[in-house]
Amino acid sequence: MDISHLLAGFAAVLTVENLLLVVAGCMLGTLIGVLPGVGPVAGTAILIPLTMELDPTGAIIMLAAIFYGSQYGGTITSVLINTPGEASSAITVLDGYEMTKKGRAGIALGIAAIGSFVGGTIATIGLVIAAAPLASLGLRIGPPEFFALMILGMSLLVGLAGKSMTKALISAAVGLLLAMVGIDPVEGAPRFTFGIAHFFDGVEFVAVLVGLFGLGEILATLLEKRQASAQVTVGRLLPGRQDLRDSAGAIGRGSLIGFLLGLVPGVTGSASSLLAYGAERKLGRNKEMLGKGAIQGVASPESANNAHANAALIPLFTLGIPGSPTIAVLMGAFLMNGLTPGPTLFQTDAHVAWAVIASLFIGNIVCLVLNLPLIRIWTMILKIPQPLLTAIIIVFLVVGSYSINNSTVDVVVMFVFGILGLAFRRLDVPLAPLVLTLILGPFMENSLRQSLDISRGDMTVFLTRPISLVLLLVAVAIIVVPVVQAVRRRGEQPGGLASRLREDAEV
């Protein structure tokens, strides 16, 4: 851990301009979490154009604040109107809304803010400790190892993204196909552009994400006729001493679970929240009250949620691997600002990396200080009629997509992928593999071609280098083992292959 670099990062953040960007990012992020049908992925992507006139440090600081601010915003709707603003807040509904019905909505939101602060701070400390060692280790990784690492990250996300491995692989394949659109990096010839000059630089990933997660969710909401309305009294916000004692252990356990799972690419924040809640059912105090308005049922998953969010930045900063769609959006913002996440980030742009890390500490404090008094304002937003709110959100989606390159082509792309996002939701096809392969596709292609150049076209280069071989074997195991288990379970069922073979043998 390099204290001098961290202190330099704090010096960069503690300027008036960057502090204002942190505050603005936290408020916008919370608003994104509160608004139904937007979510952190689309919201962060929509707001990228706002940062284009900023210097790279300020742009990433603001987007990072939007990212972790949105983690808390989804909690507000979970607690107040029994509607999770994002997947990672879904489990909070069980006890959060029960506390609201008992007149303890303010206490629930207050303990969620405190737990989010503790979890986010613990994960950021872990980022500080792990950043330099992991980055120096990453510098020893060559193109074959980097390619194998990308394959491992994708296999983790595909293996953990949904109920069906086939659907997850289809989603990943679509992302890879989109990543191939543009100019071939070796031959310099256009490919899959269909003669449209706008696609020579590839498909704009921001427009794709806004369509998939923003417009797709809006369309799904309209078709399902979901209506959100907040008609509750918030009441007292600050938890009492007994509330803090009851939730202290839950916050600690949730923070630890969220941090550890955040290190693994492909594990979502919702998985951390669910595991943290499950841990409370087995280890927590008053576990018999869970689901009936227990404060631990809010404290644990919310701590895990924010710890996971900040811990997920560690693979991005040190290895250049985005572990979730929102982190992939942040990676895209890095690239748009001329920064390359990964081990070289701490060599070429250390001042930016450490400033962003320092901003995470400041941002967690800002979110805690701002969110408690602003809760009543967020509840007023929820009272806006759904049709008007939907129209406003769609306007932001269109304006955000157009402002990326001042092109109507990106607006068309956004609408096309909005329809695709709706179709994927209806078919239960996970979106996360598509996003990850879209972002990582060019890096995989470059590392693959560099590896083949080194080996003069010999594909065994990935098998003769120990690190890449181990990474590839782990990736294959992640994909193959669930498939084998599923086939075995199907064969054991009555009428299955194994069952029929046993019956024939008995005969």
MIDRENZA-491672 format. One record per residue (C-alpha): residue number from 1; residue in three letters; x, y, z. Coordinates in Angstrom, 2 decimals. Layout:
N
 num residu       X       Y       Z
 NUM    ala       X       Y       Z
...
END
This chain:
507
 num residu       X       Y       Z
   1    met    0.00    0.00    0.00
   2    asp    1.50    3.34   -1.08
   3    ile    0.33    5.96    1.42
   4    ser    2.01    8.80   -0.46
   5    his    0.01    8.05   -3.62
   6    leu   -3.22    7.82   -1.61
   7    leu   -2.54   11.15    0.09
   8    ala   -1.87   12.70   -3.33
   9    gly   -5.22   11.27   -4.41
  10    phe   -6.97   12.93   -1.47
  11    ala   -5.26   16.22   -2.35
  12    ala   -6.66   15.96   -5.87
  13    val  -10.19   15.12   -4.68
  14    leu  -10.34   17.76   -1.95
  15    thr  -10.53   20.62   -4.45
  16    val  -13.73   22.58   -4.83
  17    glu  -14.36   21.33   -8.38
  18    asn  -13.86   17.64   -7.63
  19    leu  -15.82   17.81   -4.38
  20    leu  -18.74   19.31   -6.28
  21    leu  -18.46   16.49   -8.82
  22    val  -18.60   13.91   -6.01
  23    val  -21.69   15.57   -4.52
  24    ala  -23.39   15.87   -7.91
  25    gly  -22.55   12.26   -8.75
  26    cys  -23.94   10.94   -5.45
  27    met  -27.19   12.87   -5.89
  28    leu  -27.62   11.83   -9.52
  29    gly  -26.79    8.22   -8.65
  30    thr  -29.37    8.14   -5.88
  31    leu  -31.94    9.67   -8.24
  32    ile  -31.16    6.96  -10.82
  33    gly  -31.72    4.28   -8.20
  34    val  -35.03    5.84   -7.19
  35    leu  -36.45    6.25  -10.70
  36    pro  -38.31    3.11  -11.75
  37    gly  -37.22    1.62  -15.05
  38    val  -33.74    3.15  -15.26
  39    gly  -31.29    1.24  -13.07
  40    pro  -27.56    1.85  -12.46
  41    val  -26.35    0.47  -15.81
  42    ala  -28.52    2.59  -18.09
  43    gly  -28.37    5.56  -15.73
  44    thr  -24.58    5.61  -15.64
  45    ala  -24.43    5.19  -19.42
  46    ile  -26.94    8.01  -20.00
  47    leu  -24.91   10.40  -17.85
  48    ile  -21.55    9.69  -19.53
  49    pro  -22.12   12.59  -21.99
  50    leu  -22.33   14.98  -19.00
  51    thr  -18.69   14.21  -18.23
  52    met  -17.28   14.65  -21.73
  53    glu  -16.20   18.25  -21.11
  54    leu  -14.44   17.33  -17.86
  55    asp  -10.83   16.29  -17.48
  56    pro  -10.32   12.50  -17.18
  57    thr   -9.90   12.60  -13.39
  58    gly  -13.07   14.62  -12.83
  59    ala  -15.06   12.54  -15.32
  60    ile  -14.21    9.20  -13.67
  61    ile  -14.70   10.63  -10.16
  62    met  -18.21   11.78  -11.06
  63    leu  -19.16    8.52  -12.80
  64    ala  -17.84    6.47   -9.87
  65    ala  -19.98    8.59   -7.51
  66    ile  -23.01    7.98   -9.75
  67    phe  -22.24    4.25   -9.64
  68    tyr  -22.16    3.81   -5.86
  69    gly  -24.85    6.43   -5.30
  70    ser  -27.25    4.35   -7.37
  71    gln  -26.66    1.37   -5.08
  72    tyr  -28.48    3.22   -2.28
  73    gly  -31.22    4.71   -4.45
  74    gly  -32.74    1.31   -5.20
  75    thr  -33.16    0.73   -1.47
  76    ile  -35.58    3.64   -1.13
  77    thr  -38.19    2.12   -3.43
  78    ser  -37.66   -1.33   -1.86
  79    val  -38.44   -0.01    1.60
  80    leu  -41.18    2.50    0.78
  81    ile  -43.24    0.94   -2.02
  82    asn  -42.27   -2.74   -1.99
  83    thr  -40.60   -2.35   -5.40
  84    pro  -36.81   -2.92   -5.67
  85    gly  -35.12   -0.21   -7.72
  86    glu  -32.47   -2.74   -8.77
  87    ala  -31.86   -6.48   -8.47
  88    ser  -29.40   -6.20   -5.58
  89    ser  -32.08   -4.50   -3.44
  90    ala  -34.74   -7.15   -4.09
  91    ile  -34.10   -9.07   -0.87
  92    thr  -34.36   -5.84    1.14
  93    val  -38.06   -5.75    0.29
  94    leu  -38.81   -8.62    2.70
  95    asp  -38.03   -6.74    5.89
  96    gly  -37.78   -3.16    4.60
  97    tyr  -41.39   -2.93    3.54
  98    glu  -42.54   -4.69    6.71
  99    met  -40.75   -2.00    8.72
 100    thr  -42.55    0.63    6.64
 101    lys  -45.92   -0.93    7.48
 102    lys  -44.95   -0.71   11.16
 103    gly  -44.15    3.00   10.84
 104    arg  -40.35    2.46   10.86
 105    ala  -39.56    3.40    7.24
 106    gly  -37.13    6.12    8.32
 107    ile  -35.25    3.72   10.61
 108    ala  -34.99    1.19    7.78
 109    leu  -33.60    3.77    5.36
 110    gly  -31.27    5.16    8.02
 111    ile  -29.73    1.77    8.84
 112    ala  -29.45    1.04    5.10
 113    ala  -27.44    4.25    4.65
 114    ile  -25.19    3.41    7.60
 115    gly  -24.67   -0.16    6.42
 116    ser  -23.92    1.04    2.90
 117    phe  -21.33    3.47    4.28
 118    val  -19.60    0.79    6.37
 119    gly  -19.63   -1.80    3.59
 120    gly  -18.38    0.64    0.97
 121    thr  -15.60    1.93    3.23
 122    ile  -14.37   -1.57    4.13
 123    ala  -14.27   -2.54    0.44
 124    thr  -12.40    0.66   -0.46
 125    ile   -9.78   -0.06    2.19
 126    gly   -9.39   -3.49    0.58
 127    leu   -8.94   -1.79   -2.79
 128    val   -6.15    0.39   -1.37
 129    ile   -4.36   -2.61    0.10
 130    ala   -4.73   -4.86   -2.95
 131    ala   -4.22   -2.32   -5.75
 132    ala   -0.42   -2.12   -5.92
 133    pro    0.38   -5.85   -5.37
 134    leu   -2.21   -7.04   -7.90
 135    ala   -1.18   -4.40  -10.42
 136    ser    2.49   -5.42  -10.17
 137    leu    1.45   -9.06  -10.61
 138    gly   -0.62   -8.08  -13.63
 139    leu    2.40   -6.46  -15.27
 140    arg    4.01   -9.91  -15.50
 141    ile    1.09  -11.23  -17.52
 142    gly    1.73  -11.46  -21.28
 143    pro   -0.80  -11.58  -24.14
 144    pro   -1.49  -15.37  -23.78
 145    glu   -2.16  -15.02  -20.06
 146    phe   -4.28  -11.92  -20.63
 147    phe   -6.37  -13.74  -23.24
 148    ala   -6.85  -16.69  -20.87
 149    leu   -7.79  -14.26  -18.08
 150    met  -10.44  -12.68  -20.32
 151    ile  -11.81  -16.14  -21.13
 152    leu  -11.95  -16.94  -17.40
 153    gly  -13.80  -13.71  -16.62
 154    met  -16.35  -14.39  -19.35
 155    ser  -16.84  -18.00  -18.28
 156    leu  -17.50  -16.86  -14.72
 157    leu  -20.13  -14.41  -15.88
 158    val  -21.72  -16.91  -18.28
 159    gly  -21.68  -19.66  -15.69
 160    leu  -23.28  -17.51  -12.99
 161    ala  -25.47  -15.18  -15.08
 162    gly  -28.68  -17.14  -15.35
 163    lys  -30.58  -20.37  -14.98
 164    ser  -29.75  -21.59  -18.50
 165    met  -26.17  -22.01  -19.65
 166    thr  -27.36  -22.09  -23.28
 167    lys  -29.12  -18.74  -22.98
 168    ala  -26.09  -17.19  -21.26
 169    leu  -23.82  -18.44  -24.09
 170    ile  -26.21  -17.00  -26.70
 171    ser  -26.06  -13.63  -24.93
 172    ala  -22.25  -13.75  -24.82
 173    ala  -22.09  -14.68  -28.53
 174    val  -24.28  -11.69  -29.47
 175    gly  -21.92   -9.41  -27.56
 176    leu  -18.88  -10.84  -29.33
 177    leu  -20.53  -10.36  -32.73
 178    leu  -21.24   -6.72  -31.88
 179    ala  -17.63   -6.26  -30.73
 180    met  -16.41   -7.32  -34.20
 181    val  -18.19   -4.45  -35.96
 182    gly  -15.77   -1.77  -37.16
 183    ile  -12.28   -1.62  -38.64
 184    asp  -10.20   -4.80  -38.47
 185    pro   -7.25   -3.93  -36.17
 186    val   -4.74   -5.87  -38.31
 187    glu   -5.90   -5.57  -41.91
 188    gly   -7.48   -2.12  -41.54
 189    ala  -10.55   -3.07  -43.56
 190    pro  -14.17   -2.46  -42.49
 191    arg  -16.10   -5.51  -41.33
 192    phe  -19.80   -5.96  -40.58
 193    thr  -20.45   -2.23  -41.07
 194    phe  -22.93   -2.72  -43.97
 195    gly  -21.42    0.33  -45.66
 196    ile  -22.45    2.69  -42.83
 197    ala  -19.51    4.97  -42.02
 198    his  -20.82    5.58  -38.50
 199    phe  -20.00    1.97  -37.61
 200    phe  -16.34    2.21  -38.67
 201    asp  -15.54    2.93  -34.99
 202    gly  -17.79    0.07  -33.90
 203    val  -21.25    0.02  -32.37
 204    glu  -21.52    2.71  -29.68
 205    phe  -21.64    0.71  -26.47
 206    val  -23.33    3.51  -24.51
 207    ala  -26.30    3.49  -26.91
 208    val  -26.44   -0.31  -26.67
 209    leu  -26.48   -0.25  -22.87
 210    val  -29.04    2.55  -22.67
 211    gly  -31.30    0.57  -24.97
 212    leu  -30.84   -2.81  -23.29
 213    phe  -31.19   -1.68  -19.70
 214    gly  -33.04    1.64  -19.94
 215    leu  -35.56    1.40  -22.76
 216    gly  -35.88   -2.37  -22.36
 217    glu  -36.86   -1.99  -18.71
 218    ile  -39.27    0.87  -19.53
 219    leu  -41.00   -1.28  -22.16
 220    ala  -41.20   -4.22  -19.77
 221    thr  -42.71   -1.96  -17.11
 222    leu  -45.32   -0.63  -19.53
 223    leu  -46.30   -4.10  -20.74
 224    glu  -46.59   -5.43  -17.20
 225    lys  -48.49   -2.28  -16.17
 226    arg  -46.44   -1.88  -13.02
 227    gln  -47.42    1.21  -11.07
 228    ala  -45.27    2.74   -8.35
 229    ser  -46.68    5.12   -5.80
 230    ala  -45.39    6.18   -2.43
 231    gln  -48.04    7.02    0.13
 232    val  -46.09    6.40    3.31
 233    thr  -44.83    8.40    6.26
 234    val  -41.05    8.24    6.64
 235    gly  -40.90    9.18   10.32
 236    arg  -37.69    9.28   12.36
 237    leu  -34.51    8.65   10.34
 238    leu  -31.74    7.97   12.86
 239    pro  -31.69    4.48   14.37
 240    gly  -31.61    4.25   18.16
 241    arg  -28.94    2.56   20.26
 242    gln  -30.81   -0.73   20.36
 243    asp  -31.26   -0.65   16.58
 244    leu  -27.51   -0.10   16.14
 245    arg  -26.68   -2.94   18.55
 246    asp  -29.07   -5.29   16.79
 247    ser  -27.66   -4.52   13.35
 248    ala  -23.91   -4.24   14.14
 249    gly  -23.19   -7.94   13.55
 250    ala  -25.35   -8.02   10.41
 251    ile  -23.48   -5.05    8.95
 252    gly  -20.12   -6.69    9.65
 253    arg  -21.10  -10.04    8.15
 254    gly  -22.76   -8.43    5.14
 255    ser  -19.72   -6.23    4.46
 256    leu  -17.36   -9.21    4.56
 257    ile  -19.56  -11.35    2.28
 258    gly  -20.05   -8.50   -0.19
 259    phe  -16.33   -7.73   -0.30
 260    leu  -15.26  -11.33   -0.93
 261    leu  -17.87  -11.95   -3.63
 262    gly  -17.14   -8.61   -5.26
 263    leu  -13.64   -9.85   -6.06
 264    val  -15.05  -12.62   -8.28
 265    pro  -15.99  -11.43  -11.80
 266    gly  -19.46  -12.56  -12.75
 267    val  -20.93  -12.68   -9.23
 268    thr  -23.61  -10.02   -9.10
 269    gly  -24.54   -7.70   -6.27
 270    ser  -27.85   -9.51   -5.91
 271    ala  -25.95  -12.74   -5.15
 272    ser  -24.04  -10.96   -2.37
 273    ser  -27.26   -9.57   -0.91
 274    leu  -28.96  -12.98   -1.00
 275    leu  -25.99  -14.73    0.62
 276    ala  -25.75  -12.06    3.31
 277    tyr  -29.45  -12.45    4.07
 278    gly  -29.02  -16.22    4.17
 279    ala  -26.14  -15.81    6.62
 280    glu  -28.42  -13.83    8.93
 281    arg  -30.98  -16.64    8.84
 282    lys  -28.32  -18.99   10.22
 283    leu  -26.04  -16.77   12.31
 284    gly  -27.91  -13.58   13.15
 285    arg  -29.67  -12.45   16.31
 286    asn  -33.47  -12.51   16.23
 287    lys  -33.31  -14.67   13.10
 288    glu  -36.84  -15.85   13.77
 289    met  -38.00  -12.28   13.08
 290    leu  -36.51  -12.12    9.59
 291    gly  -39.21  -11.45    7.02
 292    lys  -41.37   -9.78    9.67
 293    gly  -39.65   -6.41    9.82
 294    ala  -36.28   -7.25   11.42
 295    ile  -33.73   -4.47   11.08
 296    gln  -31.02   -7.08   10.39
 297    gly  -32.88   -8.01    7.22
 298    val  -32.17   -4.52    5.89
 299    ala  -28.71   -3.92    7.38
 300    ser  -27.05   -7.11    6.12
 301    pro  -28.02   -7.11    2.39
 302    glu  -27.48   -3.36    2.04
 303    ser  -24.00   -3.59    3.57
 304    ala  -23.21   -6.50    1.25
 305    asn  -24.55   -4.58   -1.75
 306    asn  -22.24   -1.58   -1.35
 307    ala  -19.25   -3.66   -0.25
 308    his  -19.71   -5.75   -3.39
 309    ala  -19.98   -2.65   -5.59
 310    asn  -16.70   -1.16   -4.37
 311    ala  -14.87   -4.50   -4.23
 312    ala  -15.85   -5.14   -7.86
 313    leu  -13.61   -2.21   -8.77
 314    ile  -10.52   -4.18   -7.68
 315    pro  -10.47   -6.55  -10.72
 316    leu  -11.17   -3.56  -12.98
 317    phe   -8.37   -1.37  -11.60
 318    thr   -5.75   -4.09  -11.29
 319    leu   -6.51   -6.57  -14.09
 320    gly   -8.81   -4.66  -16.44
 321    ile  -11.70   -7.11  -15.97
 322    pro  -15.20   -5.67  -15.48
 323    gly  -17.19   -8.03  -13.30
 324    ser  -20.66   -6.60  -13.93
 325    pro  -22.53   -4.56  -16.57
 326    thr  -22.23   -1.34  -14.54
 327    ile  -18.49   -1.86  -14.06
 328    ala  -18.28   -2.48  -17.82
 329    val  -19.87    0.96  -18.36
 330    leu  -17.23    2.48  -16.08
 331    met  -14.55    0.67  -18.08
 332    gly  -15.98    2.19  -21.25
 333    ala  -15.80    5.63  -19.64
 334    phe  -12.13    5.00  -18.82
 335    leu  -11.45    4.13  -22.46
 336    met  -13.37    7.17  -23.74
 337    asn  -11.09    9.34  -21.59
 338    gly   -7.91    7.74  -22.93
 339    leu   -7.35    5.57  -19.84
 340    thr   -6.79    1.80  -19.94
 341    pro   -7.90   -0.03  -16.77
 342    gly   -5.55   -2.77  -15.69
 343    pro   -2.02   -3.15  -14.35
 344    thr   -0.60   -0.38  -16.55
 345    leu   -3.08    2.13  -15.10
 346    phe   -0.91    2.49  -11.97
 347    gln    2.14    3.04  -14.17
 348    thr    0.86    5.47  -16.80
 349    asp   -2.01    7.23  -15.00
 350    ala   -1.36    6.65  -11.30
 351    his   -2.60   10.14  -10.40
 352    val   -6.03    9.36  -11.87
 353    ala   -6.25    5.90  -10.29
 354    trp   -5.41    7.11   -6.78
 355    ala   -7.65   10.17   -7.08
 356    val  -10.59    7.93   -7.97
 357    ile   -9.76    5.57   -5.07
 358    ala   -9.60    8.53   -2.67
 359    ser  -12.91    9.81   -4.04
 360    leu  -14.55    6.54   -2.99
 361    phe  -13.80    7.35    0.67
 362    ile  -15.12   10.90    0.27
 363    gly  -18.14    9.72   -1.74
 364    asn  -19.20    7.22    0.92
 365    ile  -19.24   10.02    3.49
 366    val  -21.12   12.34    1.11
 367    cys  -23.75    9.66    0.39
 368    leu  -24.27    9.10    4.13
 369    val  -24.56   12.81    4.91
 370    leu  -26.77   13.65    1.92
 371    asn  -29.12   10.70    1.69
 372    leu  -30.60   10.86    5.16
 373    pro  -31.96   14.43    4.92
 374    leu  -32.92   14.00    1.24
 375    ile  -35.04   10.88    1.73
 376    arg  -38.24   12.93    1.89
 377    ile  -37.35   14.59   -1.43
 378    trp  -36.81   11.20   -3.09
 379    thr  -40.22   10.04   -1.85
 380    met  -41.81   13.09   -3.48
 381    ile  -40.32   12.03   -6.83
 382    leu  -42.00    8.65   -6.45
 383    lys  -45.38   10.42   -6.31
 384    ile  -45.01   11.72   -9.89
 385    pro  -47.66   10.03  -12.09
 386    gln  -46.17    6.99  -13.83
 387    pro  -47.03    8.09  -17.43
 388    leu  -45.36   11.48  -16.93
 389    leu  -42.32    9.92  -15.27
 390    thr  -42.00    7.38  -18.10
 391    ala  -42.16   10.14  -20.73
 392    ile  -39.44   12.12  -18.94
 393    ile  -37.19    9.07  -18.72
 394    ile  -37.62    8.26  -22.43
 395    val  -36.68   11.86  -23.30
 396    phe  -33.49   11.45  -21.26
 397    leu  -32.75    8.15  -23.01
 398    val  -33.08    9.74  -26.46
 399    val  -31.13   12.90  -25.57
 400    gly  -28.40   10.88  -23.85
 401    ser  -28.01    8.55  -26.83
 402    tyr  -27.95   11.41  -29.35
 403    ser  -25.44   13.50  -27.40
 404    ile  -22.77   10.77  -27.45
 405    asn  -21.77   11.54  -31.05
 406    asn  -24.53   14.00  -32.05
 407    ser  -25.86   11.30  -34.36
 408    thr  -29.35    9.96  -34.94
 409    val  -27.77    6.59  -35.75
 410    asp  -27.05    6.11  -32.04
 411    val  -30.70    6.89  -31.25
 412    val  -31.78    4.19  -33.72
 413    val  -29.27    1.78  -32.15
 414    met  -30.73    2.59  -28.74
 415    phe  -34.28    1.79  -29.87
 416    val  -33.21   -1.41  -31.63
 417    phe  -31.47   -2.69  -28.52
 418    gly  -34.36   -1.53  -26.35
 419    ile  -36.58   -3.95  -28.26
 420    leu  -33.87   -6.63  -28.04
 421    gly  -33.63   -6.01  -24.28
 422    leu  -37.38   -6.50  -23.94
 423    ala  -37.17   -9.73  -25.95
 424    phe  -34.28  -11.00  -23.81
 425    arg  -36.27  -10.27  -20.65
 426    arg  -39.31  -12.11  -21.99
 427    leu  -37.15  -15.10  -22.98
 428    asp  -35.21  -14.99  -19.69
 429    val  -31.89  -14.47  -21.52
 430    pro  -29.35  -12.73  -19.23
 431    leu  -28.01   -9.38  -20.42
 432    ala  -24.78   -9.33  -18.43
 433    pro  -22.79  -11.70  -20.72
 434    leu  -23.68   -9.57  -23.76
 435    val  -22.40   -6.41  -22.09
 436    leu  -19.18   -8.00  -20.87
 437    thr  -18.28   -9.55  -24.23
 438    leu  -19.15   -6.29  -26.03
 439    ile  -16.65   -4.38  -23.87
 440    leu  -13.96   -7.06  -23.65
 441    gly  -14.23   -8.33  -27.23
 442    pro  -11.64   -5.94  -28.72
 443    phe   -9.18   -6.66  -25.90
 444    met   -9.59  -10.40  -26.40
 445    glu   -9.02  -10.08  -30.13
 446    asn   -5.88   -7.99  -29.68
 447    ser   -4.39  -10.32  -27.08
 448    leu   -5.27  -13.37  -29.23
 449    arg   -3.56  -11.93  -32.30
 450    gln   -0.53  -10.78  -30.29
 451    ser   -0.22  -14.27  -28.82
 452    leu   -0.36  -15.85  -32.28
 453    asp    2.23  -13.36  -33.55
 454    ile    4.54  -14.35  -30.69
 455    ser    4.09  -18.06  -31.41
 456    arg    4.03  -17.63  -35.22
 457    gly    0.51  -19.00  -35.43
 458    asp    0.97  -21.89  -33.01
 459    met   -2.24  -22.23  -30.94
 460    thr   -0.44  -24.36  -28.34
 461    val    1.10  -21.18  -26.93
 462    phe   -1.89  -21.03  -24.56
 463    leu   -1.19  -24.56  -23.32
 464    thr    2.59  -24.38  -22.94
 465    arg    2.53  -21.38  -20.60
 466    pro    1.55  -22.51  -17.06
 467    ile   -0.55  -19.50  -16.04
 468    ser   -2.63  -19.41  -19.21
 469    leu   -3.09  -23.20  -19.10
 470    val   -4.40  -23.10  -15.52
 471    leu   -6.74  -20.19  -16.29
 472    leu   -8.14  -21.93  -19.35
 473    leu   -8.66  -25.20  -17.45
 474    val  -10.57  -23.35  -14.74
 475    ala  -12.68  -21.59  -17.39
 476    val  -13.50  -24.91  -19.09
 477    ala  -14.42  -26.44  -15.73
 478    ile  -16.78  -23.55  -14.94
 479    ile  -18.65  -24.13  -18.20
 480    val  -18.50  -27.93  -18.42
 481    val  -19.20  -28.99  -14.82
 482    pro  -22.72  -27.46  -14.62
 483    val  -23.55  -28.98  -18.02
 484    val  -22.40  -32.45  -16.92
 485    gln  -24.34  -32.13  -13.67
 486    ala  -27.49  -31.08  -15.54
 487    val  -27.16  -34.03  -17.94
 488    arg  -26.61  -36.40  -15.03
 489    arg  -29.67  -35.08  -13.18
 490    arg  -31.78  -35.42  -16.31
 491    gly  -30.56  -38.97  -16.81
 492    glu  -31.44  -39.89  -13.21
 493    gln  -35.03  -38.72  -13.63
 494    pro  -37.73  -41.36  -14.38
 495    gly  -37.63  -41.98  -18.09
 496    gly  -34.11  -40.59  -18.37
 497    leu  -31.22  -42.40  -20.09
 498    ala  -29.60  -43.67  -16.89
 499    ser  -32.98  -44.80  -15.56
 500    arg  -33.76  -46.72  -18.77
 501    leu  -30.31  -48.38  -18.80
 502    arg  -30.84  -49.60  -15.23
 503    glu  -34.25  -50.98  -16.13
 504    asp  -32.80  -52.80  -19.17
 505    ala  -30.02  -54.27  -17.04
 506    glu  -32.50  -55.52  -14.46
 507    val  -34.55  -57.17  -17.22
END
